[in-house]
């Protein structure tokens, strides 16, 4: 039984009372401030570098800090005395500054700029340069650096996600994390506003070479929206960071059964107080998909009979992505920014399907042949304004952020079929179906965040947010079935579904550093108000509810080589907008999808434990308990041979996972990283004929990077995923091996890459559903083996950074938008 809101209020009050008591007990703050900025040889900011403050006489550690994405660090309220800084970062030479003093009559603020040089080792004729790790484990997230991989950086972002530790993608492009559904995908801290198929198309249009890093956040803090039962995947894109006029251009080809192209440009201009930036990229793809499925009828007059389905299709699509923005430095510590970003594209599918019906002895008695044409088009636009005020040097700040987003989507589905009996007599020569689906989504969000450092050890953060969503979708069918053999007159041909949602949120979070232990407590409240109106079904459904979402993070550093972390969060998963629309969308005359307006939110308690040894071995354990789990289910009518897919609350699920990640330098020229994950899932279902599903599964990925003479490098990587439970479905195993080689040119300003995805053409997929009267097996094949070649060239200087990747007010409601 779900905890009542009053119990959560009491729990939240107790949590905050304990935290404030610790604030009260904190000793009086010292006087001085040591701050600065850490950059590399090319004047890029160095993130996550450690700045250790040492006693100048004893050389012993006093305190320290870690640089942010701008390379900035801040050590607050340091006692008067003589000090020096020791700055270190994996892959760079350690830097130790000359001693300096903090004195009452001298100065109480020391500001340093520190340049780190890459560490190099000479090996025969080869120069081995330390590089960023492909995987980095932080206190609250795992960071993936695609640039550290030759093969990954050559892929589109959708294919990159499939290769990340613990990430899997099912046959309908739904993304899960360590076997858990409900993951939220964000771009530059902004949710992506899209349903599964739209998101897949968008990410296919983004290139890995445009990605700075990918953050996997399994247990987000109270500052993040509570949406997302299995966490967040945040894709941080690149942008130029240099003064003056600078940029980067790139282009590439991808060859499978057909040729695909990509290219783009990234520019920036820094003039005085104004920073201007913009980028554009395009990606054109072509390929094929096929499906083999067998469905057995378990009850009714057709008991023992089969439906055998074979489909083959070719697809062609492209996407154009763009972003422009400006930062105006009003004063030294106040910045006003505006940004506009968008994406347009299409994906066209042409194919055919054969539906053969056979008796229990597999003798075919009738077959339906269908030609189909599917066309998807989309336009997404987001307007953002942001104001940031760094109030003082202690870290006190105020941020105001607002978004307005518009999304336009339309899809057509045209089918022509004829139906033959066992004697090849045409029972329905002229059946045709034309479907049109449109949706327009408007999203307005605004938020305010305030950070207040109480002392050297304690910082309080709070904020408020509101969002308004309107999703206006329509569906229309034109059916021509002169003999009435296939179409059911009970099915409606037209629908308009209007969905309105308002979410209001507030949060307070406190973090403290007590010796070697850091603590972060958070409490978020969200009030949800929604209404769905299906005009054709004459049905209106409204929801109003308020929830509290506590979170807790602990990390203890036993010493430099051993760190232990613990996390807890309580989160919500709201149904996507299209899940709630009760209208029927026909896929073919025997298959359709239908929404469920009675879907309820699902709630998850998530626990995590991680241990890091020397930054090379990362051990993690996770446990999730989800109540009112909703997922896709199949149901069928054995009298009419029709099967349909819908979403249903399945009672609850239990997820347990354990993972081990290692990153080793086996030799000076050979870097190895790998992740192995074991997962257990138990789903207790109340779907018809289905009770409990359990399964152990595992996955793994590895990468070997070889540094070769004369600026050459090579990579061999691979991924494997065993059978995996997805609600009532079992996903079949998938695996592949990738190979890539890279050459640096033109004084390292240009890069030429050649890679092969799925070298042995083994990456196939499928699913099995067996419960109640459902018994179905599906196998999918696609154009998985591809040869990629790319070239990029950067120009200009490199010491300026725009705010193009700042977080904005966009929230989880955007990731649930309809098709």
Secondary structure, 3 states (H helix, E strand, C coil): CCCCHHHHHHHHHHHHHHHHHHHHHCCCCCCEEEEEEEEECCCCECCCCEEEEEECCCCCEEEEEECCCCCEEEEEEECCEEEEEEEECCCECCEECCCEEECCCCCCEEEEEEEECECEEEECCEEEECCCCCEEECCCCEEECHHHCCCHHHCEHHHHHHCCCCEEECCCCCEEECCECCCEEEECCEECCCCHHHHHHHHHCCEHHHEEEEEEECCCCCCCCCECCCCEEEEEECCCCCCEEEEEEEEEEEECCCEEEEEEEEEEEEECCEEEEEEEEEEEEEEEEEEEEEEECCCCCCCCCEEEEEEEEEEEEEEEEEEEEEEEEEECCEEEEEEEEEEEEEEEEEEEEEEEEECCCCCEEEEEEEEEEEEEEEEEEEEEEEEEEECCCCCCEEEEEEEEEEEEEEEEEEEEEEEEECCCCEEEEEEEEEEEEEEEEEEEEEEEEEEEECCCCEEEEEEEEEEEEEEEEEEEEEEECCCCCCCCCCCCCEEEEEEEEEEEEEEEEEEEEECCEEEEEEEEEEEEEEEEEECCCCEEEEEEEEEEEEEEEEEEEEECCEEEEEEEEEEEECCCHHHHCCCEEEEECCEEEECCCCCCCEEEEEEEEEEEECCCEEEEEEEEEEECCEEEEEEEECCCCEEEEEEEECCEEEEEEEEEEEEEEEECCEEEEEEEEEEEEEEECCCCCCCEEEEEEEEEEEEEEEEECCCEEEEEEEEEECCEEECCEEECCEEEEEEEEEEEECCCCEEEEEEEECCCCCCCEEEEEEECCEEEEEEEEECCCEEEEEEEEEECCCCCCCCCCCCCCCCHHHHHCCC
